[in-house]
Amino acid sequence: MLAINEQHRGDRGDPWSGIDLRGLFEKLGWRCLEIDGHDFSQIVPALENAKASGDSDQPTMIIAHTIKGKGVHFTEGKHEWHSKVATKEELKIVAAELGIEEAGV
């Protein structure tokens, strides 16, 4: 099981805090895969693993641990960015912090 970094829990209470989500679903008969949701080298194999069990009646859950707004100093861990639109200036900062080349902005 991945360790959850409590420092990056965001600025809202986690409704699942303290709940062993994997354990709960495994007791209900689910097959659970747990990954770092920011690591594509884990995402694709987890999806392939889930698809490979397609003949089984057992459902599969992928628990992908992520941090809201990861990699951008003013969005990381801030729940309001799920519904907020960035300004052109903020988009330039995002592009710089994530190493993205801007295209005609």
Secondary structure as GFF3:
##gff-version 3
##sequence-region A 1 105
A	DSSP	three_ten_helix	6	8	.	.	.	ID=ss1
A	DSSP	alpha_helix	21	27	.	.	.	ID=ss2
A	DSSP	beta_strand	31	36	.	.	.	ID=ss3
A	DSSP	alpha_helix	40	52	.	.	.	ID=ss4
A	DSSP	beta_strand	60	65	.	.	.	ID=ss5
A	DSSP	three_ten_helix	79	82	.	.	.	ID=ss6
A	DSSP	alpha_helix	88	98	.	.	.	ID=ss7
###
